[in-house]
Amino acid sequence: MERDPYRLTVRFDPVEDRQVRSLTAGSAGARPEVVLLPGLGLPGYLAPWARVISEWTRATVLDLPGWRFGRRPSCSPTLQHIAIACARWLEVTDRSDVILLGHSTGAQAVLRAALLVPQRIAAVVLAGPTFAPGVRTMPALLRTSVSTFSREVAAEFPAIAPSVLASGMFPLARFIRSAMPDRPEELVPQLASPVMIMTGEHDGLAPPGWAAELARLVSAPLTILPGAHNACFPFPRRADQALREFVAGLEQPAAPGGASES
């Protein structure tokens, strides 16, 4: 193992004929491990949240599809292949009773992964789940991305730049195109495990109204953070507080009344 620049411990596991990199902190204990899948294969911006999670359980960020200079990607850069690689990694590493947390396109992928291996999933967390119905064409996506990312904090860009550059850009564009026509609203009701929804108050790609609709479909708790699409980066402790409350509630009877907002 080695120490990553994100201050997480790096591990490579063979999944089929490729190597999947994971970035881990913390120790497994009484609470389930949280496995995080980033949007667009950019693990750096989830590192602050993973380090906070590691204060109470093990947190593992999956680096999929694996944008790394000079190395073969861990899977093809499409939404479906990333979901399959995530599910196979859970099997290969014999993970069970995990909180599967995806952000942005990672939320789309964990939805599909959870349906592939439901017996390994304790709960699913969809943070900034893309794409809202009004953002499923390239012109709409470009317009919304400009207005949304103008609200992101500047410190985020050094965290994601190495992965963006390593992607070669065209594979990254291929990934985005594979995710745009996806319909999470059709998959969320199929989940067998509890669900939590989270987004940012200024998130144009996964706006609060869209997040509330997904939460309503499965009577899931809804948390709206300050910030934009990647609100978990500048507000990792706010995001973690909501996550911890959700995890603690898994051991208690669900309160009546459907979705709630915090």
C-alpha positions in Angstrom: 0.0 0.0 0.0 1.0 3.6 -0.5 -0.1 7.0 0.7 -2.0 9.0 -1.9 -1.6 12.8 -2.3 -5.2 13.0 -1.0 -4.0 11.6 2.3 -5.8 8.3 1.8 -4.3 4.8 1.6 -4.0 3.4 -1.9 -4.8 -0.2 -2.8 -5.2 -2.0 -6.1 -7.5 -5.0 -6.4 -7.8 -7.3 -9.5 -11.3 -7.1 -11.0 -11.6 -9.4 -14.0 -8.6 -8.5 -16.1 -8.0 -5.0 -14.7 -6.8 -3.3 -11.5 -9.2 -1.1 -9.5 -7.7 1.5 -7.3 -9.3 2.4 -4.0 -8.5 5.2 -1.6 -9.2 4.3 2.1 -9.1 5.9 5.5 -10.3 4.7 8.9 -11.2 1.3 10.3 -14.2 -0.9 10.0 -16.1 -1.2 13.3 -19.7 -1.5 14.5 -20.9 0.8 11.8 -21.0 -0.1 8.1 -18.2 0.9 5.8 -19.0 3.8 3.5 -17.9 3.2 -0.1 -17.9 6.4 -2.2 -18.0 6.7 -6.0 -17.1 10.1 -7.4 -18.6 11.9 -10.3 -16.8 11.7 -13.7 -14.1 9.5 -12.1 -12.6 12.5 -10.2 -11.8 11.1 -6.7 -9.9 14.2 -5.3 -12.9 16.3 -4.4 -14.4 13.5 -2.3 -11.2 13.1 -0.2 -12.1 15.7 2.4 -15.5 14.0 3.1 -13.9 10.6 3.2 -11.4 11.8 5.8 -14.2 13.1 7.9 -16.2 9.8 7.5 -13.0 7.9 8.6 -13.4 9.5 12.1 -16.3 7.1 12.8 -16.0 4.2 10.2 -14.0 3.1 7.3 -14.4 5.2 4.1 -13.3 4.0 0.7 -13.3 6.1 -2.4 -13.4 4.0 -5.6 -11.3 5.4 -8.5 -13.5 4.5 -11.4 -13.1 4.4 -14.4 -9.5 5.2 -13.3 -8.1 8.2 -15.1 -4.3 7.7 -14.5 -1.4 8.7 -16.7 0.3 5.7 -18.3 -2.1 3.1 -16.9 -4.9 1.2 -18.4 -8.3 2.4 -17.1 -10.0 0.1 -14.6 -13.0 -0.2 -16.9 -14.5 1.4 -20.0 -15.6 5.0 -19.4 -19.3 4.5 -19.6 -21.9 4.6 -16.9 -22.9 1.0 -17.2 -19.3 -0.3 -17.2 -18.5 1.8 -14.1 -21.6 0.4 -12.3 -20.5 -3.2 -13.2 -16.9 -2.6 -12.1 -18.2 -1.2 -8.8 -20.4 -4.2 -8.2 -17.6 -6.7 -9.1 -15.2 -4.9 -6.8 -17.6 -5.3 -3.9 -17.7 -9.0 -4.7 -13.9 -9.5 -5.2 -13.1 -7.7 -2.0 -16.0 -9.5 -0.2 -17.6 -6.3 1.0 -21.0 -6.6 2.6 -23.4 -4.4 4.6 -21.9 -1.3 3.0 -23.3 2.2 2.6 -22.9 2.8 -1.1 -22.6 6.5 -1.7 -22.4 8.1 -5.1 -22.0 11.7 -6.1 -23.1 13.2 -9.4 -22.7 10.6 -12.1 -21.4 8.4 -9.3 -24.9 8.5 -7.9 -26.2 7.2 -11.2 -23.6 4.4 -11.1 -24.2 3.3 -7.5 -27.9 3.0 -8.3 -27.1 0.4 -11.0 -24.4 -1.3 -8.9 -26.8 -1.7 -5.9 -29.3 -3.4 -8.2 -26.6 -5.8 -9.3 -25.5 -6.9 -5.8 -28.4 -5.9 -3.5 -27.3 -8.5 -0.9 -24.1 -6.5 -0.2 -25.8 -3.1 0.3 -27.0 -1.8 3.6 -28.2 1.6 2.2 -27.7 3.8 -0.8 -26.8 7.6 -0.6 -27.4 9.7 -3.8 -25.6 13.0 -3.5 -26.1 15.5 -6.3 -27.8 12.8 -8.4 -27.5 13.7 -12.1 -29.1 14.6 -14.4 -32.3 16.4 -13.8 -34.7 16.0 -16.7 -34.1 19.5 -18.0 -30.4 18.9 -18.2 -30.4 15.8 -20.5 -29.3 17.5 -23.7 -25.9 18.9 -24.5 -26.9 22.5 -24.9 -28.9 22.5 -21.6 -26.0 20.7 -19.8 -23.5 23.3 -21.0 -25.6 26.2 -20.0 -26.3 24.7 -16.6 -22.7 23.7 -16.0 -21.4 27.2 -16.5 -23.9 28.7 -14.1 -23.4 25.9 -11.5 -19.6 25.7 -11.6 -19.3 29.4 -11.3 -20.5 28.9 -7.7 -18.0 26.2 -6.8 -15.0 27.1 -4.6 -11.7 27.7 -6.3 -9.9 25.1 -4.1 -11.8 22.4 -5.7 -10.1 22.7 -9.1 -6.6 21.6 -8.0 -8.3 18.6 -6.4 -9.8 17.4 -9.7 -7.4 18.8 -12.3 -5.0 15.8 -12.3 -7.8 13.3 -13.1 -9.3 15.6 -15.7 -6.0 15.9 -17.5 -5.3 12.2 -17.2 -8.6 11.4 -18.8 -7.5 12.6 -22.2 -10.8 14.6 -22.4 -12.4 12.5 -25.2 -13.0 9.5 -22.9 -14.4 11.9 -20.3 -16.8 13.3 -22.9 -17.8 9.7 -23.8 -18.6 9.1 -20.1 -20.7 12.2 -19.9 -22.7 11.3 -23.0 -23.3 7.8 -21.6 -24.8 9.3 -18.5 -27.0 12.0 -20.0 -29.9 9.8 -21.1 -30.0 7.9 -17.9 -33.3 8.0 -15.9 -32.6 7.6 -12.2 -36.2 8.2 -11.4 -37.0 4.8 -12.9 -34.3 3.0 -11.0 -34.7 4.5 -7.5 -38.0 2.7 -6.8 -36.3 -0.7 -7.6 -33.8 -0.4 -4.8 -34.3 -2.9 -2.0 -32.3 -1.0 0.6 -32.9 2.3 2.4 -32.1 5.5 0.4 -30.9 9.0 1.3 -30.8 11.9 -1.1 -28.5 14.9 -0.8 -27.8 18.0 -3.0 -26.7 21.6 -2.9 -29.0 24.6 -2.7 -27.4 26.1 -5.8 -27.0 22.8 -7.7 -28.3 23.2 -11.2 -27.4 19.7 -12.3 -29.3 18.1 -9.4 -31.5 20.9 -8.2 -33.4 20.7 -4.9 -36.7 20.2 -6.6 -35.4 17.2 -8.6 -33.8 15.8 -5.5 -37.1 16.2 -3.6 -38.9 14.3 -6.3 -36.4 11.4 -6.1 -36.8 11.4 -2.3 -40.6 11.3 -2.6 -40.5 8.2 -4.8 -39.1 6.1 -2.0 -40.0 8.2 1.1 -36.3 8.9 1.6 -34.7 11.6 3.8 -33.5 14.7 1.9 -30.7 16.9 2.9 -29.9 20.2 1.1 -26.5 21.6 1.8 -25.2 25.1 1.2 -23.2 25.4 -2.0 -23.5 24.2 -5.5 -23.1 20.8 -7.2 -20.0 19.7 -5.3 -21.2 21.1 -2.0 -19.7 18.1 -0.1 -16.2 19.5 -0.9 -16.5 22.9 0.9 -18.9 21.5 3.5 -17.7 17.9 4.3 -18.8 18.1 7.9 -22.3 19.3 7.1 -22.5 16.4 4.6 -21.1 14.0 7.2 -23.5 15.1 9.9 -26.5 14.2 7.6 -24.8 11.0 6.7 -24.2 10.0 10.3 -27.8 10.7 11.3 -29.0 8.6 8.4 -26.8 5.7 9.3 -27.8 5.9 13.0 -31.4 5.9 11.9 -31.0 2.6 10.0 -31.0 0.8 13.3 -34.3 2.5 14.4 -37.9 2.1 13.0 -38.5 4.5 10.2 -40.5 7.6 11.2 -43.8 8.1 9.3 -44.4 11.1 7.1 -42.1 10.4 4.1 -39.2 12.6 2.9 -37.8 15.3 5.2 -35.5 18.2 4.5 -32.6 19.3 6.7 
